[in-house]
Amino acid sequence: MTDLELGWLIGVIETDGAIYPETRGFPGEHDRPRRVALEVENADEAMMERVASYLQTAPPRRLEQHPNAAGNWTKATFRVRLRGERAAKIYRQLLPHFMPVTVERVTSTFARASVPI
């Protein structure tokens, strides 16, 4: 990946993505965060195919339209999601390039959840 492509990917993750501690299991005592998840969602299918390519993961999943809280229909969107050690590894590689506020927010969230990144 070139520096330009890396910068583009970081910008997309900063604006349309999320890095969070994901839970798995049943609600209650088993419903505690256990692994890293990295997710990007956008309505532009071609852009999301590029994100999937850069992250070397499966093609984006199409999420169908649905009514929002105001009763209006949303556009269909496309999602790319990574979980576990692959997501953590990518986050660690991109960490020096994220905005400081993003680094602080993600780091503190994972510290509170006791999930290593």
C-alpha positions as CSV (number, residue, x, y, z in Angstrom):
1,M,0.0,0.0,0.0
2,T,1.4,3.4,-0.9
3,D,1.5,6.3,1.5
4,L,-1.3,8.0,-0.4
5,E,-3.5,4.8,-0.1
6,L,-2.6,4.5,3.6
7,G,-3.7,8.1,4.2
8,W,-6.9,7.5,2.3
9,L,-7.7,4.4,4.4
10,I,-7.0,6.2,7.7
11,G,-9.3,9.0,6.7
12,V,-12.1,6.6,5.8
13,I,-11.7,4.8,9.1
14,E,-11.6,8.1,11.0
15,T,-14.9,9.3,9.3
16,D,-16.9,6.1,8.5
17,G,-15.3,3.5,10.8
18,A,-15.3,2.3,14.4
19,I,-12.8,0.4,16.5
20,Y,-14.4,-1.1,19.5
21,P,-14.3,-4.0,22.0
22,E,-16.8,-6.5,20.8
23,T,-18.8,-8.8,23.0
24,R,-19.7,-12.4,22.2
25,G,-21.7,-14.9,24.0
26,F,-25.0,-14.6,25.9
27,P,-26.3,-11.5,27.7
28,G,-25.3,-11.2,31.3
29,E,-22.0,-12.5,32.7
30,H,-20.8,-13.9,29.3
31,D,-21.6,-10.6,27.6
32,R,-18.4,-8.8,28.3
33,P,-16.0,-7.4,25.7
34,R,-13.6,-10.0,24.6
35,R,-12.0,-9.0,21.3
36,V,-11.2,-6.1,19.0
37,A,-13.5,-5.2,16.1
38,L,-12.8,-2.8,13.3
39,E,-15.8,-1.8,11.2
40,V,-16.3,0.6,8.3
41,E,-19.7,1.3,6.8
42,N,-20.7,3.6,3.8
43,A,-23.2,3.8,1.0
44,D,-20.5,3.9,-1.7
45,E,-20.0,0.3,-2.8
46,A,-16.9,0.9,-4.9
47,M,-15.3,2.8,-1.9
48,M,-16.1,-0.1,0.4
49,E,-14.6,-2.6,-2.0
50,R,-11.4,-0.6,-1.9
51,V,-11.5,-0.6,1.9
52,A,-11.9,-4.4,1.9
53,S,-9.0,-4.8,-0.6
54,Y,-6.7,-2.6,1.5
55,L,-7.6,-4.5,4.7
56,Q,-7.3,-7.8,2.8
57,T,-10.6,-9.1,3.9
58,A,-13.9,-10.3,2.5
59,P,-15.9,-8.1,0.1
60,P,-18.3,-5.7,1.8
61,R,-21.6,-6.9,3.0
62,R,-24.7,-5.1,1.7
63,L,-27.1,-3.9,4.4
64,E,-30.5,-3.3,3.1
65,Q,-32.6,-0.1,3.5
66,H,-34.6,0.2,6.7
67,P,-36.7,2.9,8.4
68,N,-34.9,5.1,10.8
69,A,-36.3,6.6,14.1
70,A,-38.1,9.3,12.1
71,G,-39.8,6.8,9.9
72,N,-37.7,7.7,6.8
73,W,-36.0,5.0,4.7
74,T,-32.2,4.9,4.8
75,K,-30.0,4.2,1.9
76,A,-28.6,0.7,1.5
77,T,-25.0,0.7,2.9
78,F,-22.0,-1.6,2.7
79,R,-20.0,-2.9,5.7
80,V,-16.5,-4.3,6.1
81,R,-15.8,-5.8,9.5
82,L,-12.7,-7.4,11.0
83,R,-12.5,-9.0,14.4
84,G,-10.0,-10.4,16.8
85,E,-6.3,-10.4,16.4
86,R,-6.4,-9.3,12.7
87,A,-8.4,-6.1,13.7
88,A,-6.0,-5.5,16.6
89,K,-3.0,-5.9,14.4
90,I,-4.3,-3.4,11.8
91,Y,-5.2,-0.9,14.6
92,R,-1.7,-1.1,16.0
93,Q,-0.2,-0.5,12.5
94,L,-2.4,2.5,11.9
95,L,-2.2,3.9,15.4
96,P,0.6,6.4,14.8
97,H,-1.3,7.9,12.0
98,F,-4.7,8.5,13.7
99,M,-5.7,11.8,15.1
100,P,-4.8,12.1,18.8
101,V,-8.4,12.4,19.9
102,T,-9.1,9.0,18.1
103,V,-6.2,7.4,19.8
104,E,-7.2,8.6,23.2
105,R,-10.9,7.6,22.7
106,V,-10.0,4.1,21.5
107,T,-7.3,3.5,24.0
108,S,-9.4,4.5,27.0
109,T,-12.4,2.5,25.7
110,F,-10.3,-0.7,25.5
111,A,-8.7,0.0,28.9
112,R,-12.1,0.3,30.6
113,A,-13.2,-3.0,28.8
114,S,-10.0,-4.8,29.8
115,V,-9.4,-5.9,26.2
116,P,-5.8,-5.8,25.1
117,I,-5.1,-4.0,21.8
